[in-house]
């Protein structure tokens, strides 16, 4: 596993305190091996982190008589409410529900839940949920992070035992079972068996065969014009007679394949940009293996973003570049832009960031899985295999939205006996990638835990870089229901950049909010501009001041790009650099096919 090589390669000042002396390496390896073994049994979740949270909560709750009395009173009221409800039903009286599900809870949306005894069970469950929410919150002395973890654990247990998950307490399942004489349960059992069989055999999920990269996904014409160990750079074929003078470079996240931005032809952002007369380049990241364990975050900046910028500058010389980053790609692009500003590199015309965080003070529900204990646990897991796989990460994302991504699917596919239709976005989501050990460890510690970028401590080439040095206009997009990069966290870019910021808040989640093509039903967004000299306001004040408008935000972005481009259109640049690109494949390239 070349442990000495991995540790001795940490040359950055910010890691010197974390690098053990050589004499300690065997002992550190033993610790990592032990943690990695436990990680295989717990799907990468640290038992120590959960035990710390439960201990903190339990000790402080035991020492808080006022909180105990509050919970006892709440329990008494809940028992009284459900008893009165049951009494009214026994007397054949109409019993109005005392609680309603939260707006985002779709488990009890069916009208069948308004009949008895199902509504009684629903009310009992909602009262139980209410009690546990109060029990796990506002316990005097408990740290906020530990409260969040305990509340999350309680929510997972409650979601598991919800009456919607069982055929005899779910009215829709009960009625379907009665009407089909149990055929739905037999079909659901077949679906479950098929899914388990496919997973154990390493086969793709049912329906994925309908979506094939290069056939009906990632089909915008183009060519790979540059390749190194980490990236393939794709240049897309122009479809207009003239183009905007400044090219666009897209930096997607390496946590998944790049073609989230080039899905089906009707919802491909890249195809849309090309159709609007832009010269578009996009990075396709290599899917790393265990041999890439020592790749660092700096490697991703230097051999990813900067190498792509250099290639674009050669193909389109003497022109500034509209740099665009999505998710982790946006965070990395922000680091690169700050480093370029520090070095006096003025090649950027604008900076566009989609669902990308630059300040990790409030990183959303993902912070449940990120503390020193959990990061060390993940590091040990990556230490043993050289990378973190998307499958190991996907569990955390699924549990954050367990009702939507786990239990509703179980009910739909296994109890109702139906199949959830596969979509292009679901097919992309199943096309997983890996992240190298060193890079992901640096990302978690320097950005997530220490927030070095926001505080001006992140170092590139030995120099601290500051986002406030970035002076180019910025276009920033947040999505209303993003649980990975919450929009209020994305909004913090206003206080970090000393530049004009145009902010868009669109409906949808982390992915669906970005894949929001014109004509997509039920889309809306808010749009506002803050000049560099204007006072910044908080996110809630910003929302109150900007009304929602119907439609896709894509045209607003291309209008903004047009306003920050040279007024005169030019002939399209050459596709690549002639003989320098000989032997390189057409789009979508080869890295996108790596499994």
For each residue, the residues with C-beta under 8 A, 3 or more apart:
1: 6 293 383 384 386
2: 5 6 293
3: 6 7 25 28 29 383
4: 7 8 22 25
5: 2 8 9 294
6: 1 2 3 9 10 293 294 437 438
7: 3 4 10 19 20 25
8: 4 5
9: 5 6 294 296 438
10: 6 7 15 16 18 19 438
11:
12: 15 16 298 459
13: 16 459 462
14: 446 452 457 458 459
15: 10 12 18 19 442
16: 10 12 13 19
17:
18: 10 15 445
19: 7 10 15 16
20: 7 24 25 28
21: 24
22: 4 25
23:
24: 20 21 27 28
25: 3 4 7 20 22 28 29
26: 29 30
27: 24 30 31
28: 3 20 24 25 31 32
29: 3 25 26 32 33
30: 26 27 33 34
31: 27 28 34 35 380
32: 28 29 35 36 379 380 383 384
33: 29 30 36 37 380 384
34: 30 31 37 38 380
35: 31 32 38 39 376 377 380 381
36: 32 33 39 40 380 381 383 384 385
37: 33 34 40 41
38: 34 35 41 42 47 377
39: 35 36 42 43 44 377 378 380 381
40: 36 37 381
41: 37 38
42: 38 39 45 46 47
43: 39 392 395
44: 39 377 378 381 392 395 396
45: 42 49 50 369 374 377 396
46: 42 49 50 373 374 376 377
47: 38 42 50 51
48: 51 52 373 377
49: 45 46 52 53 149 371 373 374 377
50: 45 46 47 53 54 149 153
51: 47 48 54 55
52: 48 49 55 56 146 373
53: 49 50 56 57 145 146 147 149 150 153
54: 50 51 57 58 150 153
55: 51 52 58 59
56: 52 53 59 60 142 143 146
57: 53 54 60 61 136 139 142 146 147 150
58: 54 55 61 62
59: 55 56 62 63
60: 56 57 63 64 139 140 141 142
61: 57 58 64 67 68 135 139 142
62: 58 59
63: 59 60 141
64: 60 61 67 68 139 140 141
65: 68 69
66: 69 70 140
67: 61 64 70 71 138 139 140
68: 61 64 65 71 72
69: 65 66 72 73
70: 66 67 73 74 134
71: 67 68 74 75 131 134 135
72: 68 69 75 76
73: 69 70 76 77
74: 70 71 77 78 130 131 134
75: 71 72 78 79 131
76: 72 73 79 80
77: 73 74 80 81
78: 74 75 81 82 127 128 130 131
79: 75 76 82 83
80: 76 77 83 84
81: 77 78 84 85 98 123 127
82: 78 79 85 86 120 123 124 127
83: 79 80 86 87
84: 80 81 87 88 95
85: 81 82 88 89 95 97 98 120 123
86: 82 83 89 90 120
87: 83 84 90 91
88: 84 85 91 93 94 95
89: 85 86 92 93 95 116 117 120
90: 86 87
91: 87 88
92: 89
93: 88 89
94: 88
95: 84 85 88 89
96:
97: 85 100 119 122 123
98: 81 85 123 127
99: 123 126 127 130
100: 97 126
101: 105 107 108 109 122 126
102: 105
103:
104:
105: 101 102 108 403
106: 109 403 404 408
107: 101 162 164 403 407 408
108: 101 105 113 122 164
109: 101 106 113
110: 113 171 172
111: 114
112: 115 118 171 172 175
113: 108 109 110 118 119 122 171
114: 111 118 119
115: 112 118 119 171
116: 89 119 120
117: 89 120 121
118: 112 113 114 115 121 122 163 169 170 171
119: 97 113 114 115 116 122 123
120: 82 85 86 89 116 117 123 124
121: 117 118 124 125 163 169
122: 97 101 108 113 118 119 125 126 163
123: 81 82 85 97 98 99 119 120 126 127
124: 82 120 121 127 128
125: 121 122 128 129 158 162 163
126: 99 100 101 122 123 129 130
127: 78 81 82 98 99 123 124 130 131
128: 78 124 125 131 132 158
129: 125 126 132 133 158
130: 74 78 99 126 127 133 134
131: 71 74 75 78 127 128 134 135
132: 128 129 135 136 154 155 158
133: 129 130 136 137 151
134: 70 71 74 130 131 137 138
135: 61 71 131 132 154
136: 57 132 133 139 147 150 151 154
137: 133 134 147 151
138: 67 134 147
139: 57 60 61 64 67 136 142 147
140: 60 64 66 67
141: 60 63 64
142: 56 57 60 61 139 146 147
143: 56 146 147
144: 147 148
145: 53 148 149 367 371
146: 52 53 56 57 142 143 149 150
147: 53 57 136 137 138 139 142 143 144 150 151
148: 144 145 151 152 367 368
149: 49 50 53 145 146 152 153 368
150: 53 54 57 136 146 147 153 154
151: 133 136 137 147 148 154 155
152: 148 149 155 156 365 368
153: 50 53 54 149 150 156 157
154: 132 135 136 150 151 157 158
155: 132 151 152 158 159
156: 152 153 159 160 399 402
157: 153 154 160 161
158: 125 128 129 132 154 155 161 162
159: 155 156 162 402 403 407
160: 156 157 165 407
161: 157 158 165
162: 107 125 158 159 165 407
163: 118 121 122 125 166 169 170
164: 107 108 169 170 407 411
165: 160 161 162 170 407 410 411
166: 163 169 170 173
167: 170 173 174 177 185 415
168: 174
169: 118 121 163 164 166 174
170: 118 163 164 165 166 167 173 174 411 415
171: 110 112 113 115 118 174 175
172: 110 112 175 176 416
173: 166 167 170 176 177 184 411 415 416
174: 167 168 169 170 171 177 178
175: 112 171 172 178 179
176: 172 173 179 180 184 416 417
177: 167 173 174 180 181 182 184 185
178: 174 175 181
179: 175 176
180: 176 177 183 184 417
181: 177 178
182: 177 185 186
183: 180 186 187 417
184: 173 176 177 180 187 188 415 416 417
185: 167 177 182 188 189 415 417
186: 182 183 189 190 417
187: 183 184 190 191 417
188: 184 185 191 192 413 414 415 416 417
189: 185 186 192 193 414
190: 186 187 193 194
191: 187 188 194 195 206 413 414 417 419
192: 188 189 195 196 413 414
193: 189 190 196 197
194: 190 191 197 198 206
195: 191 192 198 199 205 206 413
196: 192 193 199 200
197: 193 194 200 201 203
198: 194 195 201 203 204 205 206
199: 195 196 202 203
200: 196 197
201: 197 198
202: 199
203: 197 198 199
204: 198 208 209 430
205: 195 198 208 422 430
206: 191 194 195 198 419 422
207: 210 419 421 422 427
208: 204 205 211 422 427 430
209: 204 212
210: 207 216 422 427
211: 208 216 217 422 424 427
212: 209 215 216 217
213: 217 218 257 259 431 588 592 593
214: 217 218 219 588
215: 212 219
216: 210 211 212 219 264 424
217: 211 212 213 214 259 262 263 264 424 427 428
218: 213 214 258 259 262 263 587 588 592
219: 214 215 216 262 265 588
220: 236 262 265 268 270 271 274 587
221: 236 237 586 587
222: 234 235 236 237 575 586 587
223: 234 235 237 575 576 581 584 585 586 587
224: 227 232 233 234 235 284 581 584 585 586 587 589 590
225: 233 234 235 281 311 315 575 576 577 581 584
226: 231 232 233 307 308 311 576 581 584
227: 224 231 232 233 584 589
228: 231 303 307
229: 286 303
230: 285 286 295 299 300 303 304 307
231: 226 227 228 283 284 285 286 303 304 307 308 591
232: 224 226 227 283 284 286 584 589 590 591 592
233: 224 225 226 227 281 282 283 284 307 308 311 312
234: 222 223 224 225 281 282 283 284 587 588 589
235: 222 223 224 225 279 280 281 315 575 576
236: 220 221 222 270 274 279 280 281 282 587
237: 221 222 223 274 575
238: 243 274 277 279 572
239: 274 275
240: 243 274 275 277 572
241:
242: 277 569 570 571 572
243: 238 240 277 278 279 569 570 571 572 573
244: 247 277 278 279 561 562 565 566 569 570
245: 319 565 566 568 569 570
246: 319 320 321 322 349 565 566
247: 244 278 279 280 281 312 315 316 319 321 322 573
248: 273 278 279 280 281 321 322 323 324 561
249: 281 282 283 308 309 312 321 322 323 324
250: 258 261 270 280 281 282 283 324 325 326 329
251: 283 304 305 308 323 324 325 326 329 330 332 333
252: 256 258 260 261 282 283 285 325 326 327 329
253: 256 326 327 328 329 330
254: 285 300 304 328 329 433 435
255: 327 328 390 393 433 435
256: 252 253 260 390 428 429 431 432 433
257: 213 260 284 285 428 431 433 592
258: 218 250 252 261 262 282 283 284 285 592
259: 213 217 218 262 263 428 588 592
260: 252 256 257 263 326 425 428 511 514 515
261: 250 252 258 268 269 270 282 326 514 515
262: 217 218 219 220 258 259 268 269 270 271 282 588
263: 217 218 259 260 267 268 424 425 428 515
264: 216 217 267 268 424
265: 219 220 268 271
266: 517
267: 263 264 424 515 517 520
268: 220 261 262 263 264 265 271 272 517
269: 261 262 272 273 514 515 517 554
270: 220 236 250 261 262 273 274 280 282
271: 220 262 265 268 274 275
272: 268 269 275 276 517 518 554 558
273: 248 269 270 276 278 280 558
274: 220 236 237 238 239 240 270 271 278 280
275: 239 240 271 272
276: 272 273 558
277: 238 240 242 243 244 569
278: 243 244 247 248 273 274 322 558 561
279: 235 236 238 243 244 247 248 316 572 573
280: 235 236 247 248 250 270 273 274
281: 225 233 234 235 236 247 248 249 250 308 311 312 315
282: 233 234 236 249 250 252 258 261 262 270
283: 231 232 233 234 249 250 251 252 258 304 305 308 329
284: 224 231 232 233 234 257 258 588 589 591 592
285: 230 231 252 254 257 258 304 433 591
286: 229 230 231 232 292 591 594
287: 433 434 591 594 595
288: 292 295 387 433 434 435 436
289: 292 386 387 434
290: 293 385 386 387
291: 386
292: 286 288 289 295 386 387 436
293: 1 2 6 290 382 386 387 436 437 438
294: 5 6 9 436 437 438
295: 230 288 292 299 300 436 438 439
296: 9 299 300 438 439 442
297: 300 301 332 335 439 442 443 446
298: 12 301 302 460
299: 230 295 296 302 303 304 439
300: 230 254 295 296 297 303 304 305 332 439
301: 297 298 304 305 306 332 335 336 339 460
302: 298 299 305 306 307
303: 228 229 230 231 299 300 306 307
304: 230 231 251 254 283 285 299 300 301 307 308 332
305: 251 283 300 301 302 308 309 332 333 336
306: 301 302 303 309 310 336
307: 226 228 230 231 233 302 303 304 310 311
308: 226 231 233 249 251 281 283 304 305 311 312
309: 249 305 306 312 313 321 323 336 347
310: 306 307 313 314
311: 225 226 233 281 307 308 314 315
312: 233 247 249 281 308 309 315 316 321
313: 309 310 316 317 319 321 347
314: 310 311 317 577
315: 225 235 247 281 311 312 573 574 576 577
316: 247 279 312 313 319 321 573
317: 313 314
318:
319: 245 246 247 313 316
320: 246 346 347 348 349
321: 246 247 248 249 309 312 313 316 347 348 349
322: 246 247 248 249 278 348 349 350 352 561 564 565
323: 248 249 251 309 333 336 337 348 350 351 352
324: 248 249 250 251 333 352 353 354
325: 250 251 252 329 330 331 332 333 334 351 352 353 354 356
326: 250 251 252 253 260 261 329 330 354 355 356 514
327: 252 253 255 330 331 354 355 356 484 485 510
328: 253 254 255 331 332 356 443
329: 250 251 252 253 254 283 325 326 332 333 356
330: 251 253 325 326 327 333 334 353 354 355 356 357
331: 325 327 328 334 335 356 357 358 447 453
332: 251 297 300 301 304 305 325 328 329 335 336
333: 251 305 323 324 325 329 330 336 337 351 353 356
334: 325 330 331 337 338 351 353 356 358 453 467 470
335: 297 301 331 332 338 339 453 458 460 465
336: 301 305 306 309 323 332 333 339 340
337: 323 333 334 340 341 348 351 467 470 472
338: 334 335 341 342 453 458 460 465 466 467 469 470
339: 301 335 336 342 343 345 460 461 463 465
340: 336 337 343 345 346 347 348
341: 337 338 344 345 465 466 469 470 471
342: 338 339 460 463 465 466 469
343: 339 340 461
344: 341
345: 339 340 341
346: 320 340
347: 309 313 320 321 340
348: 320 321 322 323 337 340 351 472
349: 246 320 321 322 472 564 565
350: 322 323 472 473 474 475 561 564
351: 323 325 333 334 337 348 470 472 473 474 475
352: 322 323 324 325 474 475 476 477 557 561
353: 324 325 330 333 334 356 358 474 475 476 477 490 493
354: 324 325 326 327 330 477 514
355: 326 327 330 477 478 479 482 484 485 490 510 513 514
356: 325 326 327 328 329 330 331 333 334 353 476 485 490
357: 330 331 360 363 485 489 490 492
358: 331 334 353 453 454 467 492 493 496
359: 362 451 453 454 489 492 493 495 496
360: 357 363 447 448 451 454 489
361: 451 454 489 492
362: 359 367 486 488 489 492
363: 357 360 366 367 370 448 485 486 489
364: 367 482 483 484 485 486 489
365: 152 368 400 483
366: 363 369 370 396 400 483 484
367: 145 148 362 363 364 370 371 448
368: 148 149 152 365 400
369: 45 366 374 396
370: 363 366 367 374 375 444 448 449
371: 49 145 367 374 375 449
372: 375 376 449
373: 46 48 49 52 376 377
374: 45 46 49 369 370 371 377 378
375: 370 371 372 378 379 441 444 445 448 449
376: 35 46 372 373 379 380
377: 35 38 39 44 45 46 48 49 373 374 380 381
378: 39 44 374 375 381 382 388 440 441 444
379: 32 375 376 382 383 437 441
380: 31 32 33 34 35 36 39 376 377 383 384
381: 35 36 39 40 44 377 378 384 385 388 392
382: 293 378 379 385 386 387 388 436 437 440 441
383: 1 3 32 36 379 380 437
384: 1 32 33 36 380 381
385: 36 290 381 382
386: 1 289 290 291 292 293 382 436 437
387: 288 289 290 292 293 382 434 435 436 437 440
388: 378 381 382 392 393 434 435 437 440
389: 392 393 432 434
390: 255 256 393 394 432 433 434
391: 394 395 432
392: 43 44 381 388 389 395
393: 255 388 389 390 396 397
394: 390 391 397 398 432
395: 43 44 391 392 398 399
396: 44 45 366 369 393 399 400
397: 393 394 400 401 405 483 484
398: 394 395 401 402 405 406
399: 156 395 396 402 406
400: 365 366 368 396 397 483
401: 397 398 404 405 483
402: 156 159 398 399 405 406 407
403: 105 106 107 159 406 407 408
404: 106 401 408
405: 397 398 401 402 408 409
406: 398 399 402 403 409 410
407: 107 159 160 162 164 165 402 403 410 411
408: 106 107 403 404 405 411 412
409: 405 406 412 413 420
410: 165 406 407 413 414 415
411: 164 165 170 173 407 408 414 415 416
412: 408 409 415 416 418 420
413: 188 191 192 195 409 410 416 417 418 419 420
414: 188 189 191 192 410 411 417
415: 167 170 173 184 185 188 410 411 412
416: 172 173 176 184 188 411 412 413
417: 176 180 183 184 185 186 187 188 191 413 414
418: 412 413
419: 191 206 207 413
420: 409 412 413
421: 207
422: 205 206 207 208 210 211 426 427
423: 426 427
424: 211 216 217 263 264 267 427 428
425: 260 263 428 429 511 512 515
426: 422 423 429 430
427: 207 208 210 211 217 422 423 424 430 431
428: 217 256 257 259 260 263 424 425 431
429: 256 425 426 511
430: 204 205 208 426 427
431: 213 256 257 427 428
432: 256 389 390 391 394
433: 254 255 256 257 285 287 288 390
434: 287 288 289 387 388 389 390
435: 254 255 288 387 388 439 440
436: 288 292 293 294 295 382 386 387 439 440
437: 6 293 294 379 382 383 386 387 388 440 441
438: 6 9 10 293 294 295 296 441 442
439: 295 296 297 299 300 435 436 442 443
440: 378 382 387 388 435 436 437 443 444
441: 375 378 379 382 437 438 444 445
442: 15 296 297 438 439 445 446
443: 297 328 439 440 446 447 448
444: 370 375 378 440 441 447 448 449
445: 18 375 441 442 448 449 450
446: 14 297 442 443 449 450 452 453 458
447: 331 360 443 444 450 451 452 453 458
448: 360 363 367 370 375 443 444 445 451
449: 370 371 372 375 444 445 446
450: 445 446 447 455 457
451: 359 360 361 447 448 454 455
452: 14 446 447 455 456 457 458 459
453: 331 334 335 338 358 359 446 447 457 458 465 467
454: 358 359 360 361 451 467 492 496
455: 450 451 452
456: 452 464 465 466 467 468
457: 14 450 452 453 464
458: 14 335 338 446 447 452 453 464 465
459: 12 13 14 452 462 463 464 465
460: 298 301 335 338 339 342 463 465
461: 339 343
462: 13 459
463: 339 342 459 460
464: 456 457 458 459
465: 335 338 339 341 342 453 456 458 459 460 469
466: 338 341 342 456 469
467: 334 337 338 358 453 454 456 470 493 496 497
468: 456 496 497 498
469: 338 341 342 465 466 498
470: 334 337 338 341 351 467 474 497 498 499
471: 341 498 499 532
472: 337 348 349 350 351 499
473: 350 351 499 500 501 502 564
474: 350 351 352 353 470 493 497 499 500 501 502
475: 350 351 352 353 502 504 557 560 561
476: 352 353 356 490 491 493 501 502 503 504
477: 352 353 354 355 490 503 504 505 506 513 514 553 557
478: 355 482 485 486 487 488 490 491 503 504 505 506
479: 355 482 485 487 505 506 507 508 509 510 512 513 514
480: 487 505 506 507 508 513
481: 507 508 509 513
482: 355 364 478 479 485 486 487 490 509 510 513
483: 364 365 366 397 400 401 486 509 510
484: 327 355 364 366 397 510
485: 327 355 356 357 363 364 478 479 482 489 490 510
486: 362 363 364 478 482 483 489 490
487: 478 479 480 482 490 491 505 539
488: 362 478 491 492 539
489: 357 359 360 361 362 363 364 485 486 492
490: 353 355 356 357 476 477 478 482 485 486 487 493
491: 476 478 487 488 494 503 539 542
492: 357 358 359 361 362 454 488 489 495 496
493: 353 358 359 467 474 476 490 496 497 501 503
494: 491 497 501 503 530 536
495: 359 492 536
496: 358 359 454 467 468 492 493
497: 467 468 470 474 493 494 501
498: 468 469 470 471 532
499: 470 471 472 473 474 532
500: 473 474 529 530 531 532
501: 473 474 476 493 494 497 529 530
502: 473 474 475 476 527 528 529 530 560
503: 476 477 478 491 493 494 527 528 529 530 542
504: 475 476 477 478 525 526 527 553 556 557
505: 477 478 479 480 487 525 526 543 546
506: 477 478 479 480 513 514 516 523 524 525 526 553
507: 479 480 481 513 522 523 524 525
508: 479 480 481 511 512 513 514 516 523
509: 479 481 482 483 512 513
510: 327 355 479 482 483 484 485 513 514
511: 260 425 429 508 514 515
512: 425 479 508 509 515 516
513: 355 477 479 480 481 482 506 507 508 509 510 516
514: 260 261 269 326 354 355 477 479 506 508 510 511
515: 260 261 263 267 269 425 511 512
516: 506 508 512 513 520 523 525 552 553 554
517: 266 267 268 269 272 520 552 554
518: 272 551 552 554 555
519: 552
520: 267 516 517 523 552
521:
522: 507
523: 506 507 508 516 520 550 551 552
524: 506 507 548 549 550 551
525: 504 505 506 507 516 548 549 551 552 553 556
526: 504 505 506 543 546 547 548 549
527: 502 503 504 546 549 553 556
528: 502 503 542 545 546
529: 500 501 502 503
530: 494 500 501 502 503 534 536
531: 500 534
532: 471 498 499 500
533:
534: 530 531
535:
536: 494 495 530
537: 541 542 545
538: 541 542
539: 487 488 491 542 543
540: 543 544
541: 537 538 544 545
542: 491 503 528 537 538 539 545 546
543: 505 526 539 540 546
544: 540 541
545: 528 537 541 542
546: 505 526 527 528 542 543
547: 526
548: 524 525 526
549: 524 525 526 527
550: 523 524
551: 518 523 524 525 555
552: 516 517 518 519 520 523 525 555
553: 477 504 506 516 525 527 556 557
554: 269 272 516 517 518 557 558
555: 518 551 552 558 559
556: 504 525 527 553 559 560
557: 352 475 477 504 553 554 560 561
558: 272 273 276 278 554 555 561 562
559: 555 556 562 563
560: 475 502 556 557 563 564
561: 244 248 278 322 350 352 475 557 558 564 565
562: 244 558 559 565
563: 559 560
564: 322 349 350 473 560 561
565: 244 245 246 322 349 561 562
566: 244 245 246 570
567:
568: 245
569: 242 243 244 245 277
570: 242 243 244 245 566
571: 242 243
572: 238 240 242 243 279
573: 243 247 279 315 316
574: 315 577 578
575: 222 223 225 235 237
576: 223 225 226 235 315 580 581 584
577: 225 314 315 574 580 581
578: 574 581 582
579: 582
580: 576 577
581: 223 224 225 226 576 577 578 584
582: 578 579
583:
584: 223 224 225 226 227 232 576 581
585: 223 224 589 590
586: 221 222 223 224 589
587: 218 220 221 222 223 224 234 236
588: 213 214 218 219 234 259 262 284 592
589: 224 227 232 234 284 585 586 592
590: 224 232 585 593 594
591: 231 232 284 285 286 287 594
592: 213 218 232 257 258 259 284 588 589
593: 213 590
594: 286 287 590 591
595: 287
